[in-house]
Amino acid sequence: MREKELRLALICYGGISLAVYMHGITKEVWRLARASRAFHASAPRGGGSEGVYHRLLEAMATHGGLELRVLVDILTGASAGGINAIFLGQAIASGQSLDPLTELWLETADVDRLLDPEVSRLSRFAKGAAVPLAWALSKRRGGVVDQTVEAAHRDEVRAKLANFVRARWFAPPFSGPGFTNLLLDAFDAMARAPAGPPLLPEHQPLDLFVTVTDFHGHPERLRLHSPPEVTEVEHRLILSFRKDAGPAGSLAEAPALVFAARATASFPGAFPPFRIGELDAVLAERARAWPGRESFVTAALPRHRAIGDVDTAVLIDGSVLANAPFRPAMAALRSRPARREVDRRFVYIDPKPGGHAVRLSEAGPAETPGFFGTIFGAISDIPREQPIRDALEALDGRSARVRRVSRIVEAMQPQVERAIEKAFGSTLLLLRPTATRVAAWRAKAHAVAARESGFAYAAYGHLKLATVVEQVAEALSRGSNGREGTRKALWEHVRARGLVAPGAITEAGGTADVIDFLRNFDSGFRIRRLRFVSRRLAEMEQGPGCAPEAAACAQAALYALIDRYEECADRPAVEAGDVAARLEAFAAALDLKGIDAEADERLTEVLAQFAKPERRALILAYLGFAFYDVATLPLLQGEALDEFHPVKVDRISPEDATTIRAGGAAATLKGTQLNSFGAFFSRAYRENDYLWGRLHGADRLIEIAVSALPKGTHLPPGLVAGLKRDAFHAILAEERPRLTAIEALFDALAAEIGPASSVAPSAAAP
């Protein structure tokens, strides 16, 4: 049986009221992850669509020979997508349920609930003046409501639109504190609901990134030739959260997650800009503590903290400058463990592909925009809707490097193994490994790799040394505003010690000072070597003769060692003293040499569990990595690719999920109306979009899972179509009692979907 992990990096676009649609999709992503966890834990099937996903994984194992694990370990989002990414990340990390959020979206994502009750004296006066405008928008026959809203819902939309327009003039109509309270209520509801196990294994980290726009901006220093330094104002801001490897736990404190959700969804003109004082006031009213406030603020707003203006920072909607946050997800790939074959997907949710989420200009594509249309388009439409071509090209480039390096490693393997056996003699593999022998073998392998590589080793050595110096500079300046000064002083120290002088690194290896520096600070090489051995072990697991128990124990030991090296790299550096003293103190704090001794002992225990052929392969991989690193690190430009696999990109949108109904968003969604605010004006619209989100999510997720089958492998004819129908019917059965405003849609969908398969279990959720 072949094993594979389907790893999803989920990118959630902004979409204003289409957040309800995206909630339906993320709920299916959550259910698929739950089904995968249950399947591999040999737990009973869940109900509803979760049970159908469980059956899909069983069918892929039975008919396709593939045991597929589905993991969601990277999430990014902007605006409405950011809110959904935050809640899904919390559910994955903690095992909490997403079900309580559905009522939040259906009940409270309504214009009447979101309107700010605090109206100033000027606003009350302006209400009377606004009545004619409200009447014009809501009452005029043939106007925007008649053109975009079905007859059955026009009265509700007109009434709420009138309230919306008259609520305020020249001030955001929605309440910032009210929104903050709703978000806190949602996290509290998740915490109160029954929870299950987390949806990631203990060795797998979870990363969440949310885009925010810093309205006033913060200073960033840039180095030039002349003048030597300039200052630029940066408005892009990314709030990052990470759940490291280990037992289940919250992704972060609820107030920190609320901070991110409120900031990323501060849509200009609808919600007031966000300041941290708003959250502080709400927490005070609720008598709720936030123990980690200061550490969170330092990490989230480091520049503002450094210049002392955290309380005055003004944050607005993340989709203003970054509506499709691919870049943070790409950066997170550098720290992904890989215990088995990985099929990495970037899955982005675009609720309105090919169209503007918000269009302020009225000109069509064939018309020349007018004065205001040009201005509004330049400052809002264009930056918000920039295509993702650059991100896709970067992913293609990364995948090409992975394929290139994989071919190089495969081609080098026979030559490397011959060099190792020649250098160590045939008795190497007959000796029983001990910690002392492993340490001696490792040192000798480095020397042989340098000698065999010739003049290429100098280029490799200088690249590795420069990479380590930059990493140390980052560590020494962590949490401060003086990174460039620290970096400059460190490089002066490195040059003074002669570490980068001609002859410091040659085919004979490095000088004693170079070797000592790398032994003290180069955790990256150790981690790359262990990951390489882990990948080789994963390949061995797919073949005959490898004991599963020994392989599982070995993988656990390898990743425990990786965690030790990664954990030490995050230790705080000493801030006082000159560079030499700080380096000495930092080396003592890292204690890489001590961890090396621990690793030698653990590797000795691991190797002893295998028979001679498997032990030989692992020893050759471990000792041979010095050769492979010389060849591949320059190609990767110093980047360590932990997931050594190409990346594929999938989209979930109304245009792609056509099994039930074609026609895209126009034929299925209601929230696209009123400039994408439509679902805020009607409960029926929210129910419609939420239901279609679940259906479209199920449609596309089944297709994405099936596409992970090995090339040339197919499931029996009709099986996938039958599972889709079963998932659709399960969703309808689960949601019909709750979604009471769209009864006609349920009847229409049941007819369009057709009968369930004859082997479907009960569709109702428990």
C-alpha positions in Angstrom: 0.0 0.0 0.0 1.4 3.3 -1.0 1.2 6.2 1.5 0.9 9.8 0.7 0.1 13.1 2.4 -2.2 15.5 0.6 -1.1 18.8 2.2 -3.3 21.8 1.6 -2.1 25.4 1.9 -5.4 27.3 1.9 -5.5 30.9 0.5 -8.8 32.7 1.2 -9.6 35.8 -0.8 -11.6 38.8 0.4 -15.2 39.0 -0.6 -17.2 41.2 1.8 -20.5 39.4 2.4 -19.3 36.4 0.4 -17.6 35.5 3.6 -20.7 33.4 4.3 -20.0 31.4 1.1 -16.4 30.9 2.1 -17.5 29.7 5.5 -19.4 26.9 3.8 -16.3 25.9 1.9 -13.9 26.0 4.9 -16.5 24.0 6.8 -16.1 21.2 4.2 -12.3 21.5 4.3 -12.6 21.0 8.1 -14.8 18.0 7.6 -12.4 16.4 5.1 -9.6 16.8 7.5 -11.7 15.3 10.3 -12.6 12.3 8.0 -8.9 11.8 7.2 -7.9 11.8 10.9 -10.7 9.3 11.7 -9.8 7.0 8.8 -6.2 6.7 9.8 -7.1 6.3 13.5 -9.5 3.5 12.5 -12.3 5.5 14.2 -15.9 5.2 13.2 -17.2 7.2 10.2 -18.7 10.6 11.0 -22.1 11.7 9.8 -23.0 13.9 6.9 -20.4 14.8 4.2 -17.7 13.8 6.7 -18.8 10.2 6.4 -18.7 10.4 2.6 -15.1 11.7 2.7 -14.3 8.8 4.9 -15.7 6.4 2.3 -13.7 8.2 -0.4 -10.5 7.6 1.4 -11.5 3.9 1.9 -12.2 3.6 -1.8 -8.8 5.1 -2.7 -7.1 2.6 -0.5 -9.1 -0.4 -1.7 -9.2 0.4 -5.5 -6.3 2.8 -5.9 -3.7 1.2 -3.6 -3.2 4.6 -1.9 -3.5 5.5 1.8 -4.1 9.2 1.6 -3.8 11.5 4.6 -5.3 15.0 4.1 -3.7 17.7 6.2 -4.3 21.5 6.3 -1.1 23.0 7.6 -0.9 26.5 6.0 -3.6 29.1 5.9 -3.6 32.6 4.6 -6.4 35.1 4.2 -7.4 38.7 3.6 -10.5 40.5 4.8 -13.5 38.2 4.8 -11.1 35.3 3.8 -8.9 36.2 6.7 -11.7 35.8 9.2 -12.5 32.3 7.8 -8.8 31.3 7.8 -8.4 32.4 11.4 -11.4 30.3 12.6 -10.4 27.3 10.5 -6.8 27.5 11.9 -8.1 27.6 15.4 -10.3 24.5 14.8 -7.4 22.6 13.2 -4.9 23.4 16.0 -7.3 22.8 19.0 -9.7 20.2 17.7 -12.6 22.6 18.3 -15.7 22.6 16.2 -16.6 25.0 13.4 -20.3 24.3 13.8 -21.0 27.1 16.3 -19.8 29.7 13.7 -22.6 28.9 11.3 -25.2 30.6 13.4 -22.8 33.5 13.8 -22.8 34.0 10.1 -26.4 33.4 9.5 -27.8 35.4 12.4 -25.4 38.2 13.1 -23.8 38.9 9.7 -26.9 41.2 9.1 -26.8 44.9 8.4 -29.3 45.5 11.2 -27.0 43.7 13.7 -23.8 45.3 12.4 -25.0 48.9 12.4 -23.4 51.1 15.0 -26.0 52.2 17.6 -23.8 55.1 18.7 -24.9 58.0 16.4 -23.6 61.5 17.0 -25.7 64.6 17.1 -24.6 65.5 13.6 -25.5 62.0 12.4 -29.0 62.3 13.9 -29.4 65.6 12.1 -28.1 64.1 8.9 -30.6 61.3 9.1 -33.4 63.6 7.9 -31.3 64.8 5.0 -30.5 61.3 4.1 -34.1 60.2 3.8 -34.5 61.2 0.1 -31.3 59.4 -0.8 -32.4 56.3 1.1 -35.8 56.5 -0.7 -34.1 56.9 -4.0 -32.0 53.7 -3.5 -34.6 51.6 -1.9 -38.0 52.7 -3.3 -37.5 53.8 -6.8 -39.0 51.2 -9.2 -36.6 50.0 -11.8 -33.6 51.1 -9.6 -30.8 49.0 -8.2 -32.9 46.9 -6.0 -35.4 46.0 -8.8 -32.5 45.2 -11.1 -30.5 43.0 -8.7 -32.9 41.5 -6.1 -35.6 38.9 -6.7 -39.1 40.0 -6.1 -39.6 37.8 -3.0 -36.8 39.5 -1.1 -37.1 43.1 -2.3 -39.1 44.4 0.7 -36.5 43.0 3.2 -33.6 44.4 1.3 -35.3 47.8 0.8 -36.1 48.2 4.5 -32.5 47.3 5.6 -31.0 49.4 2.8 -33.0 52.4 4.1 -31.7 51.9 7.6 -28.2 51.4 6.3 -28.2 54.6 4.3 -29.8 56.7 7.1 -27.6 55.4 9.9 -24.7 57.7 9.3 -23.5 60.3 6.9 -19.7 60.5 6.3 -19.0 58.0 8.9 -18.7 54.1 8.8 -22.2 52.7 9.4 -21.0 49.5 11.0 -19.8 49.3 14.6 -16.2 48.5 15.3 -16.7 47.5 19.0 -19.8 45.6 18.0 -17.8 43.6 15.4 -15.1 42.9 18.0 -17.7 41.6 20.5 -19.2 39.3 17.8 -15.8 37.8 17.1 -15.1 37.2 20.8 -18.5 35.6 21.1 -17.6 33.3 18.2 -14.4 32.1 19.8 -16.2 31.6 23.1 -18.8 29.5 21.4 -16.1 27.4 19.8 -14.4 26.9 23.2 -17.7 25.8 24.8 -18.7 23.3 22.1 -17.5 19.7 22.4 -14.0 19.3 20.9 -12.2 16.4 19.3 -8.6 15.6 18.7 -6.5 18.1 16.7 -6.4 17.7 13.0 -2.7 17.6 12.5 -0.2 15.0 13.8 2.1 16.2 16.6 5.2 16.5 14.4 3.4 18.9 11.9 3.4 22.7 12.6 0.5 24.9 11.6 1.0 28.4 10.1 -1.6 31.1 9.7 -1.0 34.4 8.0 -3.4 37.3 7.8 -2.9 40.5 5.7 -3.6 43.9 7.1 -3.1 47.4 5.7 -1.2 49.8 8.0 -3.0 53.1 7.1 -0.4 55.5 8.2 2.5 53.1 7.4 5.6 52.4 9.3 9.2 53.3 8.4 11.5 50.7 6.7 15.1 51.4 6.0 16.6 50.7 2.7 20.3 50.5 1.8 21.6 52.3 -1.3 24.9 53.3 -2.7 24.2 57.0 -2.5 22.9 58.0 0.0 23.9 55.0 2.1 20.4 54.7 3.6 16.9 55.9 2.9 13.6 55.5 4.7 10.5 54.2 3.0 7.0 54.1 4.4 5.6 50.5 4.3 1.8 49.9 4.4 1.7 46.1 4.0 1.5 44.2 7.2 1.2 40.4 7.8 0.1 39.0 11.1 1.5 35.5 11.6 0.5 32.8 14.0 2.2 29.4 14.4 1.3 26.3 16.3 4.6 24.4 16.6 4.9 20.7 16.7 3.6 19.2 19.8 0.3 18.3 21.6 -3.0 20.0 20.8 -3.5 23.5 21.9 -5.0 26.8 20.9 -3.4 28.6 17.9 -3.2 31.7 20.0 -5.1 33.5 22.8 -8.6 34.5 21.6 -7.9 38.3 21.9 -4.9 38.0 19.6 -7.0 36.1 17.0 -9.8 38.7 17.4 -7.2 41.5 16.8 -6.2 39.8 13.5 -9.8 39.2 12.4 -11.1 42.6 13.2 -8.1 44.3 11.6 -8.1 42.3 8.3 -11.8 42.8 7.8 -12.0 46.6 8.5 -13.4 47.3 5.1 -12.9 51.0 4.2 -16.1 53.0 4.6 -18.1 50.1 6.2 -16.2 49.6 9.4 -14.2 52.1 11.3 -10.4 51.6 11.1 -9.1 49.3 13.9 -6.9 50.4 16.8 -5.8 48.2 19.6 -7.5 50.5 22.1 -10.9 49.4 20.8 -10.0 45.8 21.7 -8.7 46.8 25.1 -11.9 48.7 25.8 -14.1 45.7 24.8 -12.0 43.3 27.0 -12.3 45.7 29.9 -16.1 45.8 29.6 -16.1 42.0 29.6 -13.7 41.9 32.5 -11.5 39.7 30.4 -7.7 39.5 30.7 -5.2 39.2 27.9 -2.0 37.9 29.5 0.0 37.7 26.3 -0.9 41.2 25.1 2.6 42.7 25.2 4.4 39.8 23.6 1.8 39.6 20.8 2.0 43.4 20.1 5.8 43.2 19.9 5.6 40.4 17.4 2.7 41.8 15.4 3.7 45.5 15.3 7.5 45.4 15.8 8.2 48.8 14.1 5.4 50.5 16.0 6.7 49.0 19.2 10.2 50.2 18.5 9.1 53.8 17.9 6.4 53.7 20.7 3.3 54.3 18.7 1.4 51.0 19.1 -1.7 52.7 20.5 -1.9 55.1 17.6 -1.4 52.5 14.8 -4.4 52.5 12.4 -5.2 49.2 10.6 -7.6 48.7 7.8 -8.8 45.9 5.5 -6.0 43.5 4.4 -7.4 43.1 0.9 -6.6 46.8 0.0 -3.0 45.8 -0.9 -2.9 42.0 -0.7 -6.2 40.3 -1.6 -4.5 37.1 -2.7 -1.8 36.3 0.0 0.2 33.6 -1.7 3.7 34.9 -0.7 3.4 34.1 3.1 2.2 30.6 2.3 5.2 30.1 -0.1 7.6 31.3 2.7 6.1 28.8 5.1 7.1 25.9 2.9 10.7 26.2 4.1 9.8 24.7 7.5 7.6 21.8 6.6 8.6 18.3 7.8 8.1 15.4 5.4 7.8 11.9 6.8 6.4 10.3 3.6 5.6 11.2 0.0 3.9 14.6 -0.1 1.5 16.0 -2.6 1.5 19.7 -1.8 -1.4 21.8 -3.1 -2.0 25.5 -2.9 -5.8 25.8 -2.9 -7.2 29.3 -3.2 -10.8 30.2 -2.6 -12.0 32.9 -5.0 -15.7 33.5 -4.5 -16.0 35.9 -7.5 -13.4 35.0 -10.1 -12.9 37.2 -13.0 -14.9 40.1 -11.4 -14.3 42.9 -9.0 -15.4 42.2 -5.4 -16.1 45.9 -5.2 -16.4 48.2 -8.3 -16.5 51.9 -7.6 -16.2 52.9 -11.3 -19.2 52.6 -13.5 -17.5 52.4 -16.9 -17.6 49.0 -18.7 -14.6 47.4 -20.3 -15.3 49.1 -23.7 -15.8 52.6 -22.2 -13.2 55.2 -21.3 -13.6 55.8 -17.5 -14.6 59.2 -16.4 -12.8 61.5 -13.9 -14.0 59.9 -10.7 -14.0 56.4 -12.2 -10.3 56.7 -13.0 -9.5 57.9 -9.5 -11.5 55.3 -7.7 -10.3 52.5 -9.9 -6.7 53.5 -9.4 -6.9 53.6 -5.6 -9.3 50.7 -5.0 -10.3 48.4 -7.8 -6.9 47.8 -9.4 -4.8 47.1 -6.3 -7.4 44.9 -4.8 -7.9 42.8 -7.9 -4.3 42.3 -9.1 -3.8 38.8 -10.8 -1.8 36.1 -9.1 0.5 35.4 -12.1 3.6 36.5 -10.2 2.8 34.1 -7.3 2.1 31.2 -9.7 5.4 31.9 -11.6 7.3 31.8 -8.3 5.7 28.5 -7.4 6.5 27.1 -10.9 10.1 28.2 -10.4 10.3 26.5 -7.0 8.8 23.3 -8.4 11.3 23.4 -11.3 14.2 23.7 -8.8 12.8 20.7 -6.8 12.6 18.6 -9.9 16.1 19.6 -11.0 17.6 18.9 -7.6 15.8 15.6 -7.3 17.3 14.5 -10.6 20.7 15.6 -9.6 20.5 13.7 -6.3 19.3 10.6 -8.1 22.1 10.8 -10.6 24.7 11.4 -8.0 23.7 8.5 -5.7 25.8 5.7 -7.2 28.9 7.8 -7.4 28.5 9.1 -3.8 28.0 5.6 -2.4 31.1 4.4 -4.2 33.1 7.4 -2.8 31.9 6.6 0.7 32.7 2.9 0.5 36.1 3.7 -1.0 37.0 6.1 1.7 35.8 4.0 4.6 36.5 0.5 3.3 34.1 -2.4 3.1 34.3 -3.0 6.8 32.2 0.1 7.4 28.9 -1.6 7.1 30.0 -4.6 9.1 30.8 -2.5 12.2 28.2 -2.0 14.8 27.5 1.7 15.0 28.4 3.5 18.2 28.1 7.2 19.0 31.9 7.6 18.8 32.0 5.9 15.5 29.1 7.9 14.1 30.9 11.2 15.1 34.2 10.0 13.5 32.4 8.9 10.3 30.7 12.2 10.0 33.9 14.2 10.3 35.7 12.0 7.8 32.7 12.3 5.3 33.1 16.1 5.4 36.7 15.9 4.5 36.1 13.4 1.7 33.3 15.5 0.3 35.6 18.6 0.2 38.4 16.7 -1.5 36.2 15.0 -4.1 34.4 18.2 -4.9 37.6 20.1 -5.9 37.4 23.8 -6.5 33.5 23.7 -6.3 33.8 23.2 -2.6 35.1 26.8 -2.0 32.0 28.3 -3.7 29.7 26.0 -1.6 31.6 26.7 1.6 31.4 30.5 1.2 27.7 30.4 0.3 27.0 28.2 3.4 29.1 30.5 5.6 27.4 33.6 4.3 24.0 32.0 4.9 24.9 31.2 8.5 26.3 34.7 9.2 23.0 36.2 8.0 21.0 33.9 10.2 23.2 34.7 13.2 22.8 38.4 12.5 19.0 38.0 12.4 19.1 36.1 15.7 21.3 38.7 17.4 19.0 41.5 16.4 15.7 39.8 17.0 13.2 42.1 18.6 15.3 45.2 18.1 15.4 47.9 15.5 19.1 47.7 14.9 19.4 44.7 12.6 21.5 46.5 10.0 24.0 47.8 12.5 24.3 44.3 14.1 24.7 42.7 10.6 27.5 45.2 9.7 29.4 44.6 12.9 29.1 40.8 12.6 30.5 40.9 9.0 33.4 43.1 10.2 34.1 40.5 12.9 33.9 37.6 10.4 36.3 39.4 8.0 38.7 40.3 10.9 38.9 36.6 11.9 39.8 35.7 8.3 36.8 33.4 7.8 36.1 34.7 4.3 39.7 35.4 3.2 41.2 33.7 0.2 42.2 30.2 1.2 40.0 30.0 4.2 37.8 27.5 2.4 39.4 25.2 -0.3 39.1 21.7 -1.5 41.0 20.7 1.7 38.0 22.0 3.7 37.9 25.0 5.9 40.4 26.4 8.3 40.0 25.6 12.0 38.3 28.9 12.6 35.8 28.3 9.8 35.0 24.8 11.1 34.6 26.1 14.6 32.2 28.8 13.5 30.1 26.4 11.5 30.1 23.9 14.3 28.9 26.6 16.7 26.2 28.1 14.5 25.2 26.0 11.5 22.1 24.3 12.6 20.7 24.5 9.0 23.1 21.9 7.7 22.2 19.5 10.6 18.5 19.9 9.9 18.9 19.5 6.1 20.9 16.3 6.7 18.3 14.8 9.0 15.5 15.7 6.6 17.4 14.0 3.8 17.8 10.8 5.8 14.1 11.0 6.6 13.2 11.3 3.0 15.4 8.3 2.1 13.7 6.3 5.0 10.3 7.3 3.6 11.4 5.9 0.2 12.6 2.7 1.9 9.2 2.3 3.6 7.5 2.1 0.2 9.6 -0.9 -0.8 9.7 -4.5 0.5 11.6 -5.6 3.5 11.5 -2.5 5.6 10.1 -3.2 9.1 7.2 -0.8 9.7 7.8 -0.6 13.4 11.4 0.2 13.0 10.7 2.8 10.3 8.1 4.5 12.5 10.4 4.6 15.5 13.2 5.9 13.3 11.1 8.7 11.8 10.0 9.7 15.3 13.6 9.9 16.5 14.7 11.9 13.4 12.0 14.5 13.9 12.6 14.7 17.6 16.2 15.6 16.7 15.1 18.1 14.1 12.9 19.7 16.7 15.9 20.0 19.0 18.0 21.8 16.4 15.1 24.1 15.3 14.2 24.9 18.9 17.7 26.0 19.8 17.7 28.3 16.8 14.8 30.3 18.3 16.6 30.9 21.6 17.1 34.6 22.5 20.5 36.0 21.8 22.5 38.0 24.3 22.1 41.7 23.6 24.9 43.2 25.7 28.6 43.4 24.9 30.7 43.5 21.7 30.1 41.2 18.8 32.8 38.7 20.0 31.3 38.4 23.4 27.7 38.1 22.1 28.8 35.4 19.7 30.5 33.4 22.5 27.4 33.7 24.7 25.1 32.8 21.8 27.1 29.7 20.9 26.9 28.6 24.5 23.1 29.1 24.5 22.7 27.1 21.2 25.0 24.3 22.4 25.0 22.7 18.9 27.9 20.5 19.8 26.0 19.1 22.8 23.0 18.4 20.6 25.4 16.7 18.1 26.5 14.3 20.8 22.9 13.6 21.7 22.1 13.0 18.0 25.0 10.6 17.7 23.6 8.5 20.6 20.1 8.5 19.2 21.2 7.7 15.6 23.1 4.7 17.0 19.9 3.4 18.6 18.0 4.0 15.3 20.5 2.2 13.1 20.6 -0.8 15.4 16.9 -1.5 14.8 17.4 -2.2 11.0 18.7 -5.2 9.2 22.0 -4.8 7.3 20.5 -3.7 3.9 18.4 -0.9 5.4 21.2 0.1 7.8 23.5 0.4 4.9 21.1 2.6 3.0 20.7 4.9 6.0 24.4 5.1 6.8 25.2 6.0 3.1 22.5 8.6 3.1 23.7 10.2 6.4 27.4 10.2 5.4 26.7 11.0 1.8 24.7 14.1 2.5 27.8 16.2 2.6 28.3 15.4 -1.1 24.7 16.1 -2.0 24.7 19.4 -0.1 27.7 20.6 -2.0 25.9 20.0 -5.3 22.4 21.2 -4.4 22.7 24.1 -1.9 24.1 26.5 -4.6 21.2 25.6 -6.9 18.7 26.3 -4.1 20.5 29.6 -3.4 20.8 28.8 0.3 17.1 27.9 0.6 16.4 24.6 2.4 13.4 22.8 0.7 12.1 20.6 3.4 9.1 19.5 1.2 11.1 18.2 -1.7 8.2 18.1 -4.0 6.7 20.2 -6.7 3.7 22.4 -5.8 0.3 22.2 -7.6 -2.3 24.9 -7.5 -6.1 24.3 -7.3 -8.9 26.8 -7.2 -12.3 26.5 -5.5 -14.9 28.9 -6.9 -18.4 28.9 -8.3 -16.9 28.7 -11.8 -15.1 25.4 -11.1 -17.8 23.5 -9.1 -20.2 22.7 -11.9 -21.4 19.2 -11.0 -24.8 20.5 -9.8 -25.2 23.7 -11.8 -23.2 25.6 -14.4 -23.2 29.3 -14.7 -20.8 30.3 -11.9 -21.5 32.9 -9.3 -24.3 34.5 -11.3 -26.3 31.3 -11.3 -25.7 30.3 -7.7 -24.7 33.2 -5.3 -26.7 36.1 -3.9 -24.0 37.9 -2.0 -22.5 39.3 -5.2 -25.4 41.8 -5.4 -25.1 45.4 -4.1 -21.4 45.5 -4.7 -20.8 42.3 -2.9 -22.7 43.5 0.2 -25.8 41.6 -0.8 -25.8 38.9 1.8 -25.7 41.4 4.7 -29.2 42.5 3.7 -31.0 39.2 3.7 -31.1 36.1 5.8 -32.3 34.2 2.8 -29.2 35.3 0.8 -26.9 34.2 3.6 -28.5 30.8 3.7 -28.3 30.5 0.0 -24.6 31.3 -0.2 -23.7 29.2 2.9 -25.4 26.2 1.4 -23.8 26.7 -2.0 -20.4 27.1 -0.3 -20.8 23.7 1.3 -21.9 22.1 -2.0 -19.1 23.7 -4.0 -16.6 22.8 -1.4 -17.6 19.2 -1.4 -17.6 19.1 -5.2 -14.1 20.4 -5.6 -12.5 18.7 -2.5 -13.5 15.3 -3.8 -12.0 16.1 -7.1 -8.8 17.4 -5.5 -8.5 14.3 -3.3 -9.0 11.9 -6.2 -6.3 13.8 -8.3 -3.7 12.7 -5.7 -4.0 9.1 -7.0 -0.8 7.9 -8.8 -0.7 8.6 -12.5 -2.5 5.9 -14.4 -4.6 4.8 -11.4 -8.3 5.2 -11.6 -11.3 4.4 -9.4 -14.2 2.2 -10.7 -16.4 4.0 -13.2 -19.2 6.0 -11.5 -17.8 5.8 -8.0 -16.6 9.4 -7.8 -19.9 10.7 -9.3 -21.8 8.6 -6.8 -19.8 9.8 -3.8 -20.4 13.4 -4.9 -24.2 12.9 -5.1 -24.0 11.3 -1.6 -22.1 14.2 -0.2 -24.6 16.7 -1.7 -27.6 14.8 -0.3 -25.9 14.5 3.1 -25.4 18.3 3.1 -29.0 19.0 2.1 -30.3 16.6 4.8 -28.1 18.2 7.5 -28.9 21.8 6.6 -32.6 21.6 5.7 -33.8 21.9 9.3 -31.6 25.0 9.9 -32.0 26.9 6.6 -35.7 27.6 6.7 -35.8 30.7 4.4 -34.8 28.8 1.2 -37.1 25.8 1.1 -37.6 26.1 -2.6 -33.9 25.9 -3.2 -33.7 22.6 -1.4 -36.4 21.1 -3.7 -34.7 22.5 -6.8 -31.3 21.1 -5.7 -32.6 17.7 -4.8 -34.0 17.4 -8.4 -30.8 18.7 -10.0 -28.5 16.4 -8.0 -30.5 13.2 -8.7 -30.8 10.1 -6.6 -28.1 9.1 -4.1 -26.0 6.1 -4.7 -27.4 2.7 -3.6 -24.6 2.2 -1.1 -25.0 5.5 0.7 -25.3 5.3 4.5 -27.6 7.5 6.5 -27.0 11.1 5.4 -28.1 12.8 8.6 -25.3 14.1 10.8 -25.3 12.8 14.4 
